[in-house]
Amino acid sequence: MYRVPTARLLPARPALASGSLKPASQAGPGMDGVFRPGLFAGKIVVVTGGATGIGFAIAEAFKRLEADVSLVSRDERRLGQAIKRLQTVGMGRAEFHAADVRDGARIEEVANKIGAVDVLINAAAGNFPSPFSALSNNAFDTVVDIVLKGTANTSRSFGGRMMRGRGGSILNIVAGYAWTGAPGVSHSGAAKAGVLNLTKSLAVEWAPKVRVNAVSPGPIDGTEGMKRLSDDLGLRPAVEKSVPLGRMGQPDEVAQACVFLASHAASYVTGACLVVDGGQDAKGPFGGLLMG
C-alpha cells in the first residue's frame, strides 16, 4: 500500500495566558502548520490551477513541507510569478508547465515530462455567475470541460501512472453547491457534482493503491469569487453572517486540509469529501432562522 511519511502533531506548546487563545471564529490568518517539517521531502506534488488563489496556497503548503511541486495552468505569466514566490519557501524544487487541462494530449505530455507523482491536486476551475437561461452552450461547455473533463484528463494521466507505479493520492477541489444546488452557478455546480462522483468512483476502482478524496471549501477570503461578492457586490457582511464561525476562511486553511488528506494521517480515508466551510453547509435550511 502507498504510504507517505508519517505525520505527527508538534509537541504541545506552553499554556497561554488567560484570554490569549483565539476562538475558532477569529482563527485563520497566520495559523501555524501542525505537520512535521519535511513531511513531504522527496515527494512529487502536482497542482493544477496552482498559480493563484486556493491552488497556490495548496502548492505553498506542500512546498513548506519540502515537497517538489509542479504547477500546471494556462497562464504562463502567472505561473512564473507563482514559482518565484514558491522558490523562497521550503527546501523542495518548484517548476511549472503551461497547459490547458481540457487538452488531454497536452496533459499526457506534461505527465511524461514530470514522471512519477505522489500527490495530484485538481484545483483548476472556471466559473462566472450567470442565470442558466443566459448561458450559451459554449459558456456551459467551457466550465464543464475545465472542471470535469480537466479533472478526468489529469486523473487519467497522473493517476494512471500512480496505478502502474508506486501508488499515490489524488485530491479534487469541489464546492458545497455540488450537492445543494445554487442559483447562478448551474454550470459549475453540475461540473463539480460530476467531479464528486468521479472522486468516489475512482476511490473504489483504484483502491488500495491510490486514495482519491475531495475537499469542499466554503467562502474563502481573497479568491476571485469572494472578491466579486464582497467587493463588487458588497455582500461580505451577508456572507460572513451565513457562516456559523462568523467569518470567511483563509486559503491556508483549505491547504492544511489537503495536507492532512495526502498524508499518512489519512491513510484509511478514501472516497471522502472534507468540507472546510466554517459550518455553513451544516447549518441547513433553517439555520438562518434559528440563529438570527
C-alpha positions in Angstrom: 0.0 0.0 0.0 1.2 3.5 -0.8 2.3 5.5 2.2 3.7 9.0 2.6 5.9 9.8 5.6 4.1 9.6 8.9 2.5 12.8 10.1 2.6 13.8 13.7 1.5 16.8 15.7 4.2 19.1 17.1 4.9 18.9 20.8 2.4 20.7 23.0 3.1 24.4 23.5 3.3 26.1 26.9 0.0 27.2 28.3 -1.2 30.6 27.0 -2.1 33.4 29.3 -5.8 33.7 30.2 -7.7 35.2 27.3 -4.9 34.9 24.8 -6.3 31.8 22.9 -8.3 32.8 19.8 -11.7 31.2 19.4 -12.3 29.5 16.0 -14.3 32.5 14.8 -11.1 34.5 14.9 -8.6 31.9 13.8 -7.1 31.6 10.3 -4.6 34.2 9.2 -1.1 33.3 10.2 -2.1 29.9 11.6 0.9 27.6 12.3 1.2 24.4 10.4 0.7 21.4 12.6 2.7 18.9 10.5 6.2 17.7 10.9 8.8 19.8 8.9 10.0 17.8 5.9 6.9 15.6 5.9 6.8 15.5 2.1 10.5 15.6 1.4 11.3 13.7 -1.7 7.7 13.6 -2.8 6.4 14.9 -6.1 3.2 17.0 -5.9 1.3 18.3 -8.9 -1.2 21.1 -8.5 -3.4 22.2 -11.4 -4.7 25.8 -11.2 -1.8 26.3 -8.8 -0.7 29.8 -9.9 -3.3 31.7 -7.9 -5.9 31.5 -5.1 -6.6 28.3 -3.3 -4.4 26.3 -5.7 -1.4 28.4 -4.9 -2.0 28.2 -1.2 -2.1 24.4 -1.5 1.1 24.4 -3.5 2.8 26.6 -0.9 1.7 24.4 2.0 3.3 21.3 0.4 6.4 23.3 -0.6 6.8 24.4 3.0 6.9 20.7 3.9 9.7 20.2 1.4 7.8 18.6 -1.5 8.9 19.1 -5.1 6.0 21.0 -6.5 4.9 21.2 -10.2 2.2 23.8 -11.1 0.0 23.2 -14.2 -2.0 26.1 -15.5 -2.7 28.1 -18.7 -1.3 31.5 -17.8 2.5 31.4 -18.2 2.9 34.8 -16.7 1.1 34.0 -13.5 2.9 30.7 -13.3 6.2 32.4 -13.5 5.2 34.8 -10.7 4.0 31.9 -8.6 7.2 29.9 -9.0 9.3 32.9 -7.9 7.2 33.0 -4.7 7.5 29.3 -4.1 11.2 29.3 -4.5 11.5 31.4 -1.3 9.6 28.7 0.7 10.8 25.3 1.9 13.6 23.1 0.5 11.9 21.3 -2.4 12.0 22.2 -6.1 9.3 24.2 -7.8 8.6 24.2 -11.6 5.7 24.9 -13.9 4.2 23.5 -17.1 1.9 25.8 -19.1 -1.0 23.6 -20.2 -4.8 23.6 -20.5 -6.4 20.8 -18.5 -9.0 20.5 -21.2 -6.4 19.2 -23.6 -5.9 15.6 -22.8 -3.0 15.2 -25.2 -1.1 18.1 -23.7 -1.7 16.8 -20.2 -0.3 13.5 -21.2 2.8 15.3 -22.5 3.2 17.1 -19.2 2.8 13.8 -17.3 5.5 12.2 -19.4 7.9 15.1 -18.5 7.2 15.1 -14.8 7.2 11.3 -14.4 6.2 9.5 -11.2 4.0 11.6 -9.0 3.0 11.1 -5.3 0.1 13.6 -5.0 -2.2 15.2 -7.5 -4.3 18.2 -6.6 -7.0 19.1 -9.1 -7.7 22.7 -8.3 -8.2 24.1 -11.8 -11.6 25.8 -12.1 -13.6 28.1 -14.3 -16.7 29.9 -13.1 -18.7 33.1 -13.6 -22.1 33.8 -12.1 -24.9 33.6 -14.6 -28.5 32.5 -14.7 -28.9 29.2 -16.6 -31.2 30.9 -19.1 -28.5 33.3 -20.1 -25.7 30.7 -20.5 -24.7 29.9 -24.1 -23.9 26.3 -25.0 -20.3 27.4 -25.3 -20.2 29.0 -21.9 -21.7 26.0 -20.2 -19.4 23.6 -22.1 -16.3 25.7 -21.2 -16.8 25.4 -17.4 -17.8 21.7 -17.6 -14.7 21.0 -19.7 -12.3 22.7 -17.4 -13.7 21.4 -14.1 -15.0 17.9 -15.0 -13.2 16.9 -18.2 -10.0 18.6 -16.9 -10.1 16.5 -13.7 -10.7 13.4 -15.7 -7.7 14.2 -18.0 -5.3 14.8 -15.2 -6.5 11.8 -13.2 -6.2 9.6 -16.2 -2.6 10.7 -17.0 -1.1 11.1 -13.5 -3.4 8.7 -11.6 -2.8 6.1 -14.3 0.9 6.3 -13.6 0.3 6.0 -9.9 -1.6 2.8 -10.5 1.2 1.4 -12.7 3.9 2.6 -10.2 4.2 3.3 -6.5 0.7 4.5 -5.8 -0.4 7.9 -4.6 -3.1 10.3 -3.5 -5.5 12.4 -5.6 -7.4 15.4 -4.1 -10.2 17.1 -6.1 -11.4 20.6 -5.1 -15.2 20.8 -5.3 -17.9 23.1 -3.7 -20.9 22.7 -1.5 -23.3 23.7 -4.3 -22.3 20.4 -6.0 -24.9 18.7 -3.7 -27.2 21.5 -2.7 -27.5 23.5 -5.9 -27.4 27.3 -6.1 -28.6 30.0 -8.4 -26.2 31.4 -10.9 -23.7 28.5 -10.8 -25.6 25.7 -12.6 -22.6 25.2 -14.9 -20.1 25.0 -12.2 -22.4 23.0 -9.8 -23.1 20.4 -12.5 -19.4 20.0 -13.2 -18.3 19.8 -9.6 -21.1 17.3 -8.9 -19.6 15.2 -11.6 -16.1 15.6 -10.0 -17.5 14.5 -6.7 -19.0 11.3 -8.3 -15.7 10.7 -10.1 -13.9 11.0 -6.8 -16.0 8.3 -5.2 -15.8 6.1 -8.3 -12.1 6.2 -8.7 -11.6 5.7 -4.9 -13.2 2.3 -5.3 -11.7 1.4 -8.7 -8.2 2.4 -7.7 -8.1 1.1 -4.2 -5.9 0.1 -2.4 -3.1 1.6 -4.5 -4.4 5.2 -4.9 -6.5 7.1 -2.5 -8.9 9.6 -4.0 -10.7 12.3 -1.9 -12.3 15.7 -2.3 -12.1 19.0 -0.4 -15.0 21.4 -0.5 -14.1 24.9 0.6 -16.7 27.4 1.7 -16.4 31.2 1.3 -12.6 31.7 1.2 -11.3 35.3 1.5 -9.1 36.6 -1.2 -10.3 34.3 -4.0 -11.7 35.7 -7.2 -15.2 34.6 -6.4 -15.2 36.1 -3.0 -13.7 39.3 -4.3 -16.7 39.7 -6.6 -19.2 39.0 -3.8 -17.5 41.0 -1.1 -16.0 43.9 -3.1 -18.0 44.3 -6.3 -21.4 43.4 -4.8 -20.8 44.5 -1.2 -22.0 41.2 0.2 -19.3 40.5 2.7 -21.5 41.0 5.8 -24.1 38.7 4.4 -21.6 36.0 3.6 -20.0 36.2 7.0 -23.4 36.1 8.7 -24.2 32.9 6.8 -21.2 31.1 8.4 -21.6 29.8 11.9 -18.0 30.6 12.7 -18.8 34.2 11.7 -16.0 34.8 9.2 -14.7 33.8 5.8 -12.0 31.1 5.6 -8.4 31.6 4.6 -6.7 29.8 1.7 -4.2 28.3 4.1 -7.0 26.6 6.0 -8.0 24.7 2.8 -4.4 23.9 2.1 -3.9 22.4 5.6 -6.9 20.1 5.0 -5.3 18.9 1.7 -2.0 18.2 3.5 -3.9 16.1 6.0 -5.7 14.1 3.4 -2.5 13.5 1.4 -0.5 12.4 4.5 -0.3 9.1 6.2 -2.6 10.5 8.9 -5.4 9.9 6.4 -4.1 6.5 5.2 -7.6 4.9 5.9 -9.5 7.8 4.2 -10.6 7.4 0.6 -13.8 8.3 -1.3 -14.5 11.1 1.2 -15.2 14.8 0.9 -13.8 17.0 3.6 -15.9 20.2 4.0 -13.9 23.3 5.0 -16.6 25.9 5.3 -16.9 27.1 8.9 -20.2 25.1 9.3 -22.1 26.8 6.5 -23.3 23.6 5.0 -24.2 22.0 8.3 -26.4 25.0 9.2 -29.1 23.6 6.8 -32.3 25.4 5.6 -33.5 26.6 9.0 -30.1 27.6 10.4 -30.5 31.3 9.5 -33.9 31.5 11.0 -33.0 29.8 14.3 -29.6 31.5 14.7 -30.7 35.0 13.7 
